Amino acid sequence: MRFLHTADWQLGMTRHFLNDEAQPRYSAARRDVVAALGPLAAEVGAEFVVVAGDVFEDNHLAPRVVSQSLEAMRGIGVPVYLLPGNHDPLDAGSVYTSALFRQECPDNVVVLDRAGVHEVRPGLQIVAAPWHSKVPTTDLVADVLAGLSADDGVTRIVVAHGGVDVHQADREKASHIRLAAVEQALAEGAVHYVALGDKHSRMQVGGTGRVWYSGSPEVTNYDHVENDPGHVLVVDVDEEDPARRVEVDARRVGRWRFVSLRRTVDTSRDVTDLDLNLDLLTDKDRTVVQVGLNGTLTISDKAALDDCLEKYARRFAALTVWESQTDVVVMPADGEFDDLGIGGFAAAAVDELVAAAKLEDDQSDDARAALALLLRLVDRGAA
């Protein structure tokens, strides 16, 4: 038996740093990756798809988002089992119980809206642990594992969402998934694979090879936070084998990248190198970059840096300065403004700005900014 394990679609997600025209493309990409599961399922012969939580970004979405999302799921062509997670729990305002969802939900889409066993076909069950609020008070997985029969000839796939205790700083939190209980159920043959959602990076949990986070199929955060997003897991369970041997194969389906860069900028050469590095990044319309910069620059070099960042902010889906990782000191160099070709009152004003820029007071930043603007205007005039 073969199926697709995915999670954390978070359809309807917005990213505040995206350019105005990039946000619609990013939203479309998140739907497109869902639609792409159809050809993948056909290629590998997947019997069904499980989505381990956070199908939607939240429970309060524009009707268009819900309708377009359901249409993408319809095109998958095999049964799709949706688990409510922390972003879209089965609370009083759940998207899953809305009139629009109920009216437009395709026949191949099933919401795992109750905890426990769901029959897929004779001999195959999904054991679901849906969220009914954003703050569970118990280990939802332990709750559904209790009472399952061991080695009874039924293949069981657990579909759950949340953090596993061994990966959490506060391991004693009541709602964490207890890995020991999961591995005990696996060892007893009560369940045979555990499909998890919540972590947006692909990750195996424990050493059994049967517990996985699929990660989000399309990136949602920078690569220093999410180190391996953009995958769907193809899971094989050998139903002829009494031990239900499991094989997991990751398939990349995501197309966007969120990249974090850290660079030291002390000279004009460093600024040129940054320009070259940014230029080498491909697929700029699907790439988001944040840049952390440290160093000391002359006002001329800082103006060149600003030009560089502005240029690539237009070319990438977004380019922003990583504020928490940025500390660039700007100081005018001796003679830096001697060859501007101006004289008289204007030259005297420039000399006053240079003197102010070298001070360490509240007005020095304004003076440096004014000098940088002057240099950029002079350069553009010469061009």
C-alpha positions as CSV (number, residue, x, y, z in Angstrom):
1,M,0.0,0.0,0.0
2,R,1.3,3.4,-0.9
3,F,0.1,6.9,0.1
4,L,1.3,10.5,0.2
5,H,2.0,12.2,3.6
6,T,1.9,16.0,3.6
7,A,1.1,18.7,6.1
8,D,1.0,22.4,6.8
9,W,-0.4,23.6,3.6
10,Q,-1.6,26.7,5.4
11,L,-3.6,27.8,2.4
12,G,-4.4,31.5,2.6
13,M,-1.0,32.3,4.2
14,T,0.3,35.8,3.6
15,R,3.9,37.0,4.2
16,H,4.2,40.7,5.1
17,F,7.6,41.1,3.5
18,L,6.5,40.1,0.0
19,N,6.3,42.7,-2.7
20,D,2.7,43.7,-3.7
21,E,2.8,41.6,-6.9
22,A,4.6,38.7,-5.3
23,Q,2.0,37.9,-2.6
24,P,-0.6,36.7,-5.2
25,R,2.0,34.6,-6.9
26,Y,3.1,33.1,-3.6
27,S,-0.6,32.3,-2.7
28,A,-1.1,30.7,-6.1
29,A,2.1,28.6,-5.6
30,R,0.7,27.2,-2.4
31,R,-2.4,26.1,-4.2
32,D,-0.4,24.9,-7.2
33,V,1.7,22.6,-5.0
34,V,-1.6,21.0,-3.8
35,A,-2.8,20.5,-7.3
36,A,0.6,19.0,-8.2
37,L,-0.1,16.1,-5.8
38,G,-2.5,14.7,-8.3
39,P,0.1,13.9,-11.0
40,L,2.5,12.7,-8.2
41,A,-0.1,10.4,-6.8
42,A,-0.8,9.0,-10.3
43,E,3.0,8.6,-11.0
44,V,3.7,6.6,-7.8
45,G,0.4,4.8,-7.6
46,A,-0.7,6.4,-4.3
47,E,-4.0,5.1,-2.9
48,F,-4.7,8.3,-0.9
49,V,-3.3,11.4,0.6
50,V,-3.1,12.4,4.3
51,V,-2.7,16.0,5.4
52,A,-1.4,16.1,8.9
53,G,-2.9,19.3,10.1
54,D,-2.9,23.1,9.3
55,V,-4.6,22.6,5.9
56,F,-5.6,26.3,6.1
57,E,-3.8,29.3,7.6
58,D,-6.7,30.0,9.9
59,N,-10.5,29.6,10.3
60,H,-11.3,33.1,9.0
61,L,-10.5,33.1,5.2
62,A,-12.0,34.9,2.2
63,P,-14.5,32.7,0.5
64,R,-12.4,32.8,-2.7
65,V,-9.5,31.1,-0.8
66,V,-11.7,28.3,0.4
67,S,-13.3,27.7,-3.0
68,Q,-9.9,27.7,-4.8
69,S,-8.4,25.4,-2.2
70,L,-11.2,22.9,-2.5
71,E,-10.9,23.0,-6.3
72,A,-7.2,22.2,-6.1
73,M,-8.0,19.2,-3.8
74,R,-10.6,18.0,-6.2
75,G,-8.0,17.7,-8.9
76,I,-5.8,15.3,-6.8
77,G,-8.2,12.5,-7.9
78,V,-7.6,10.2,-5.0
79,P,-9.1,10.4,-1.4
80,V,-7.6,13.3,0.6
81,Y,-7.9,13.1,4.4
82,L,-7.7,16.5,6.1
83,L,-6.7,16.7,9.8
84,P,-7.6,20.0,11.6
85,G,-4.6,21.4,13.4
86,N,-3.7,24.3,15.6
87,H,-4.2,26.9,12.8
88,D,-7.6,25.5,11.7
89,P,-9.0,23.7,14.7
90,L,-12.5,22.2,14.9
91,D,-13.8,25.0,17.2
92,A,-17.1,26.9,17.0
93,G,-15.9,29.0,14.0
94,S,-14.1,26.2,12.1
95,V,-13.7,26.5,8.3
96,Y,-14.6,22.8,8.1
97,T,-18.1,23.3,9.4
98,S,-18.8,26.5,7.4
99,A,-21.7,26.4,4.9
100,L,-19.3,27.2,2.0
101,F,-16.9,24.3,2.9
102,R,-19.8,21.8,3.2
103,Q,-21.4,22.9,-0.1
104,E,-18.2,22.8,-2.1
105,C,-16.2,20.0,-0.5
106,P,-15.4,17.5,-3.3
107,D,-16.4,13.9,-2.9
108,N,-12.7,12.8,-2.6
109,V,-12.0,15.0,0.4
110,V,-12.7,13.7,3.9
111,V,-12.2,15.7,7.1
112,L,-10.9,13.7,10.0
113,D,-13.3,15.4,12.3
114,R,-13.3,12.9,15.2
115,A,-10.6,11.4,17.3
116,G,-10.0,7.7,16.7
117,V,-10.3,5.1,13.9
118,H,-11.5,5.9,10.4
119,E,-12.0,3.0,8.0
120,V,-10.2,3.5,4.7
121,R,-11.0,0.0,3.4
122,P,-11.1,-3.5,5.0
123,G,-7.8,-4.1,6.7
124,L,-6.7,-0.4,6.5
125,Q,-7.5,2.3,9.0
126,I,-6.4,5.9,9.8
127,V,-6.1,6.8,13.4
128,A,-6.8,10.5,13.7
129,A,-6.0,13.0,16.4
130,P,-7.7,16.3,15.3
131,W,-7.4,19.6,17.2
132,H,-10.7,21.0,18.6
133,S,-9.1,24.1,20.1
134,K,-5.8,26.0,19.8
135,V,-4.7,24.9,23.2
136,P,-5.2,21.1,23.9
137,T,-4.9,20.0,27.5
138,T,-3.8,16.5,26.8
139,D,-1.6,14.4,24.5
140,L,-4.1,13.9,21.7
141,V,-2.0,11.1,20.2
142,A,-1.8,9.1,23.4
143,D,-5.6,9.5,23.7
144,V,-6.3,7.8,20.4
145,L,-3.6,5.1,20.8
146,A,-5.2,3.9,24.0
147,G,-7.3,0.7,23.4
148,L,-6.0,-0.1,20.0
149,S,-5.5,-3.8,19.3
150,A,-2.1,-5.1,18.6
151,D,-1.2,-7.5,15.8
152,D,-4.8,-8.0,14.7
153,G,-4.0,-7.9,11.0
154,V,-5.2,-4.4,10.5
155,T,-2.8,-1.8,9.0
156,R,-3.1,1.5,10.9
157,I,-1.7,5.0,9.9
158,V,-1.7,7.6,12.7
159,V,-2.3,11.2,11.5
160,A,-1.5,13.8,14.1
161,H,-0.2,17.3,14.6
162,G,2.0,19.0,17.2
163,G,5.3,18.9,18.8
164,V,7.0,15.7,20.0
165,D,8.3,15.9,23.6
166,V,11.9,15.0,22.8
167,H,12.2,18.1,20.6
168,Q,10.7,20.6,23.0
169,A,12.4,22.6,25.7
170,D,9.4,22.1,28.0
171,R,9.1,18.3,27.7
172,E,6.5,18.0,30.4
173,K,3.9,20.2,28.7
174,A,0.6,18.2,28.7
175,S,-0.2,18.6,25.0
176,H,3.2,17.4,23.7
177,I,3.2,14.1,21.8
178,R,5.0,11.5,23.9
179,L,7.4,9.6,21.6
180,A,7.8,6.7,24.1
181,A,4.0,6.0,23.8
182,V,4.1,6.2,20.0
183,E,7.1,3.9,19.8
184,Q,5.5,1.4,22.2
185,A,2.4,1.3,20.0
186,L,4.6,0.7,16.9
187,A,6.6,-2.0,18.7
188,E,3.4,-3.8,19.6
189,G,2.1,-3.6,16.1
190,A,-1.0,-1.6,17.0
191,V,0.0,1.1,14.5
192,H,2.5,1.0,11.7
193,Y,3.3,4.6,10.6
194,V,2.8,8.0,12.2
195,A,2.3,11.0,9.9
196,L,3.0,14.2,11.7
197,G,2.5,17.9,10.9
198,D,3.5,21.1,12.7
199,K,7.2,21.3,11.9
200,H,7.7,22.9,8.5
201,S,10.9,21.0,7.8
202,R,11.1,17.4,6.8
203,M,12.2,15.4,9.8
204,Q,12.4,11.8,11.0
205,V,11.5,11.4,14.6
206,G,13.1,8.7,16.7
207,G,14.9,5.7,15.3
208,T,12.1,3.5,14.0
209,G,11.9,5.0,10.5
210,R,8.1,5.1,11.0
211,V,7.5,8.5,12.5
212,W,8.0,11.5,10.2
213,Y,7.2,15.2,9.8
214,S,6.7,15.8,6.1
215,G,7.3,19.5,6.4
216,S,5.4,22.1,4.4
217,P,5.3,21.4,0.7
218,E,6.0,25.0,0.0
219,V,8.5,27.1,2.1
220,T,7.0,29.4,4.8
221,N,10.1,30.8,6.5
222,Y,13.8,31.6,6.0
223,D,16.3,28.8,5.6
224,H,17.9,29.4,9.0
225,V,14.5,28.5,10.5
226,E,13.3,25.9,8.0
227,N,16.2,23.8,6.8
228,D,14.4,21.3,4.6
229,P,10.9,22.4,3.5
230,G,9.2,21.8,0.1
231,H,8.7,18.0,0.2
232,V,5.9,15.5,0.1
233,L,6.6,12.0,1.5
234,V,5.8,8.9,-0.5
235,V,5.1,6.2,2.1
236,D,5.1,2.4,1.3
237,V,3.7,0.0,3.8
238,D,4.1,-3.7,2.9
239,E,0.7,-5.2,3.9
240,E,1.9,-8.7,3.0
241,D,4.7,-8.5,5.6
242,P,3.5,-9.3,9.2
243,A,5.8,-6.6,10.4
244,R,4.4,-4.1,7.9
245,R,7.8,-3.0,6.5
246,V,7.8,0.8,5.8
247,E,9.8,2.7,3.2
248,V,9.7,6.5,3.0
249,D,10.8,8.5,-0.1
250,A,10.8,12.3,-0.1
251,R,9.8,14.1,-3.3
252,R,10.5,17.8,-3.7
253,V,7.5,19.7,-4.9
254,G,8.1,23.3,-3.6
255,R,9.4,26.0,-6.0
256,W,10.0,29.0,-3.7
257,R,13.1,29.8,-1.6
258,F,13.4,32.1,1.5
259,V,17.2,32.7,1.9
260,S,19.1,34.3,4.8
261,L,22.5,35.8,4.0
262,R,25.1,37.2,6.4
263,R,27.9,39.4,5.0
264,T,30.7,41.6,6.2
265,V,30.9,44.9,4.3
266,D,34.0,47.0,5.1
267,T,35.1,48.0,1.6
268,S,33.8,48.8,-1.9
269,R,35.0,45.3,-2.9
270,D,32.7,43.8,-0.2
271,V,29.7,45.6,-1.7
272,T,30.7,44.4,-5.2
273,D,30.9,40.9,-3.9
274,L,27.5,41.1,-2.4
275,D,26.1,42.4,-5.7
276,L,27.7,39.4,-7.5
277,N,26.3,36.9,-5.0
278,L,22.8,38.3,-5.2
279,D,23.0,38.3,-9.0
280,L,24.0,34.6,-9.0
281,L,20.8,33.6,-7.2
282,T,18.4,32.1,-9.8
283,D,14.6,32.2,-10.0
284,K,14.5,35.7,-8.5
285,D,10.8,36.0,-8.9
286,R,10.3,33.0,-6.6
287,T,13.1,33.9,-4.1
288,V,12.9,36.0,-0.9
289,V,16.1,37.2,0.6
290,Q,17.0,38.8,3.9
291,V,20.5,40.2,4.3
292,G,22.4,40.7,7.5
293,L,25.2,43.2,7.1
294,N,28.0,44.1,9.5
295,G,31.0,46.4,9.0
296,T,32.2,50.0,8.6
297,L,31.7,51.8,5.3
298,T,32.5,55.2,3.9
299,I,29.5,57.3,2.9
300,S,30.4,56.6,-0.8
301,D,30.4,52.8,-0.2
302,K,27.2,53.0,1.9
303,A,25.5,54.8,-1.0
304,A,26.7,52.0,-3.4
305,L,25.3,49.4,-0.9
306,D,22.0,51.2,-0.8
307,D,21.9,51.2,-4.6
308,C,22.7,47.5,-4.7
309,L,19.9,46.6,-2.2
310,E,17.3,48.8,-4.0
311,K,18.2,47.1,-7.3
312,Y,17.7,43.6,-6.1
313,A,14.6,44.5,-4.1
314,R,13.0,45.2,-7.5
315,R,14.3,41.9,-8.9
316,F,13.5,39.5,-6.1
317,A,10.1,38.6,-4.8
318,A,11.4,40.4,-1.7
319,L,14.7,41.6,-0.4
320,T,14.9,43.0,3.1
321,V,17.6,43.9,5.6
322,W,17.8,41.4,8.5
323,E,17.7,44.1,11.2
324,S,18.7,41.9,14.1
325,Q,21.8,40.7,12.2
326,T,22.8,44.1,10.8
327,D,25.2,46.7,12.2
328,V,26.8,48.9,9.6
329,V,28.7,52.0,10.8
330,V,29.0,54.8,8.3
331,M,31.9,57.3,8.5
332,P,33.1,59.8,5.9
333,A,36.6,59.2,4.6
334,D,39.1,62.0,4.4
335,G,38.8,63.8,1.0
336,E,35.7,61.8,0.1
337,F,33.8,64.9,-1.0
338,D,36.7,66.9,-2.5
339,D,35.9,66.2,-6.2
340,L,32.2,66.8,-6.4
341,G,32.7,69.8,-8.6
342,I,30.8,72.3,-6.5
343,G,32.0,75.5,-4.8
344,G,30.9,78.5,-2.9
345,F,28.0,78.2,-0.4
346,A,27.3,74.6,-1.5
347,A,30.9,73.5,-0.8
348,A,30.8,75.1,2.6
349,A,27.5,73.3,3.4
350,V,29.1,70.0,2.4
351,D,32.1,70.7,4.7
352,E,29.7,71.3,7.6
353,L,27.8,68.1,6.9
354,V,31.1,66.2,6.8
355,A,32.1,67.6,10.1
356,A,28.7,66.8,11.6
357,A,28.9,63.2,10.2
358,K,32.1,62.6,12.1
359,L,30.5,63.4,15.4
360,E,28.8,60.9,17.7
361,D,25.5,62.7,18.4
362,D,21.9,62.6,17.5
363,Q,22.5,64.7,14.3
364,S,25.3,62.6,12.9
365,D,23.1,60.0,11.3
366,D,21.1,62.8,9.6
367,A,24.3,64.3,8.2
368,R,25.5,60.9,6.9
369,A,22.2,60.3,5.2
370,A,22.3,63.7,3.6
371,L,25.8,63.1,2.3
372,A,24.8,59.7,1.0
373,L,21.9,61.2,-0.9
374,L,24.1,63.9,-2.3
375,L,26.6,61.4,-3.6
376,R,23.8,59.3,-5.2
377,L,22.3,62.4,-6.8
378,V,25.7,63.5,-8.2
379,D,26.3,60.0,-9.6
380,R,22.9,59.9,-11.3
381,G,23.4,63.4,-12.7
382,A,26.7,62.3,-14.2
383,A,25.1,59.3,-15.7
